[in-house]
Amino acid sequence: MKKETLLYVHIPFCKQKCFYCDFPSFANIEYLREDYLNALKIEIESRCKDIEFSSLFIGGGTPSYLTEEELRKLFNILRNVKFVHGAEKTIECNPGTINKEKLEIMKEGGINRISFGLQTTNNNLLKEIGRIHTLETFEENFKLSRDIGFKNINIDLMFGLPNQKLDELKETLNYIIKLNPEHISFYSLIIEEGTAFYNMYEKDILNLPSEEEERAMYSIGKEILESNGYKQYEFSNYAKSNKECFHNIGYWKLKDYIGVGSSSSSFINNKRIKNISNVKKYIDNININKKAFEEILENSKKENMEEYIFLGLRMLEGIDKRDFKDKFNLDIEEVYENEIISNIKKGLMIQTNERLKLTKQGIEVSNYVLSDFIR
Ligand code: SF4
């Protein structure tokens, strides 16, 4: 079987840094954009030739924050990259940074999936988490994308936000469902070090929902989404039939991927490659020696197996035992016999001849189950 390889392109620019965000994205470095795209061209030309990719994900940062001219340049660079016929090609867009022309450029560039970062429909909450847009801007942008002809759209939502109430979350979900997107990502807020929220959390001035409220938000969210035709296929991801994100599933199945751009990671032929995080340094290094690597690590078989389990069990369908055997030349039941038996006994896992997966209860305590497999 032909090996699948995914392509990720990182665009590290944002108009403003959201208060919860620890992604490698930056505001106020717009002056680097032109040089960054030139560097990206060199990296793509040297690393992507001779590969036929199965999907593309342009993420960030805010790719849609690029100007029309810059977007054209990006798609011109990508024009020389080979993709399998019908490959899923996603771009992340933030409301307030797109217009008709940009969407048309994306469409002409082969994009067939848009992922909108919205997080909540409540305008007060949007302001309080540092988003640059209102619900009205989002809705305008969403409708414009439909008018341009995008038939596969994801919307990112968050729960567990400071000052968020269960009723507000229900309103958000019911509102979004009416717009009928094909895919909804439904994440809980995690307070990450280095973010504005982390500082507020340290000072004890962040009014977060209790653990109990957060659990209720997860369950009610799941219930609302599922009763409206969105099937949960991963802990935080819901999709209409056949609209699951192919690219992300590739990550969870430990497929090969190449990440280009600052801070991006690659996993290719068993090697983990981490690109330079600092945007200026990334550009300089590419210009000096055409290399963007900061670190190359060769994973051990044990590390790869652990990662495979860790990611694979995030999917509701679980792990394909035959795929594990094909990848590692070992039976999963032999390698993890004790862990599997004990979790099945506790009602946290189930297995068939083909698959191994978490039960509903297992998903609720997934951290606990997954840590069992890390030795
Ligand atoms: S727009 Fe996205 S990448 Fe940029 S700061 Fe906000 S959450 Fe982070």
Boltz pocket constraint, residues with backbone or C-beta under 6 A from the ligand:
constraints:
  - pocket:
      binder: B
      contacts: [[A, 13], [A, 14], [A, 16], [A, 17], [A, 18], [A, 21], [A, 22], [A, 23], [A, 25], [A, 60], [A, 61], [A, 62], [A, 94], [A, 117]]
      max_distance: 6.0
